[in-house]
């Protein structure tokens, strides 16, 4: 057993940390305030080879592993959780299913430009009436000659409106049990449009929108996997995606802890720094311990996936633990900052707002418990 990161992973972390501090952090608060997505940041990530970290070079990727990918999401989220989830949804939710289930043509046509950062990817599963019950979707794909005609809508789509390529799920045979299929939909397809953009509590510089299919014609070449295989594709995609969110949560929590430690060392009350009070220093100790445990689960799940070992349960555990850690740690960070922490003069209120979503998306914490307990008992 070796808990040390390789030299390549350490170098990658240094490079991304440098980029995050110098290029992402300076505008994070302003982008949050203005709910503004900055494509230039994504383009810079592409230049650094971050938009296709785990994909082989033959598909435009960096040929690295899933551990490298979660390190990237963690480091970005440490300064800006919105930038972290942009990369996470692009890589785990859109790139992964094309890499795993796509034909060679689909990989060259869609995965390559995504890996090279020329295109942004998104994933469309959730509908107004089907969130946790993902199998209850209503979007319908009707076969029509060499095409499918999609009708329906998806909500809460990360990268909605800025993505070029959407991996979406629709029912192809309403009568059959295994009737869900996956499709690759281009933003420019006729009948595809972007609907309402959500106004959110956190991750405000990551756009979240509705996407609408109004007789959207999708060529049969864009069916991803076999007809009826869609639910399995959606679920296995989330198995890995959840670890990307765990990494995002670890990054948010670490960012909040860093800020809290710096502040607590400087802040003097009753004639001494507040770290002299165990009420504060023990909080910091608990925060650091929770983060380290979450990080280990997250890295373990990434390691399992990189080594082609089962990782679904580990990934759900990582997301469960890290999501709760992010919420607790950021709440404590605001507490340590006191009244200042409640203002926008310091970043901890943003971290706290950003943390909440990690307990909700890519499966609520309750769904993670369902996934874990089913795997324990099946
Ligand atoms: N891998 C492979 N196959 C799987 C699977 C997995 N992880 N999970 C389920 N399946 C298969 C089952 O084996 C079963 O196959 P058979 O019919 O052949 O037996 C089939 O799928 C149905 O499985 P279940 O009976 O377990 O399905 P269910 O209806 O009870 O639902 C669930 C299971 C785990 C609750 C699922 O609906 C779920 O994960 N819900 C949460 C949805 C979610 O996470 N949404 C997130 C949206 S994306 C997002 O948030 C993105 C973002 O913004 C960044």
Boltz pocket constraint, residues with backbone or C-beta under 6 A from the ligand:
constraints:
  - pocket:
      binder: B
      contacts: [[A, 85], [A, 89], [A, 93], [A, 123], [A, 125], [A, 126], [A, 131], [A, 132], [A, 133], [A, 134], [A, 135], [A, 156], [A, 157], [A, 158], [A, 231], [A, 232], [A, 235], [A, 236], [A, 238], [A, 239], [A, 312], [A, 360], [A, 361], [A, 362], [A, 363], [A, 364], [A, 367], [A, 370], [A, 371]]
      max_distance: 6.0
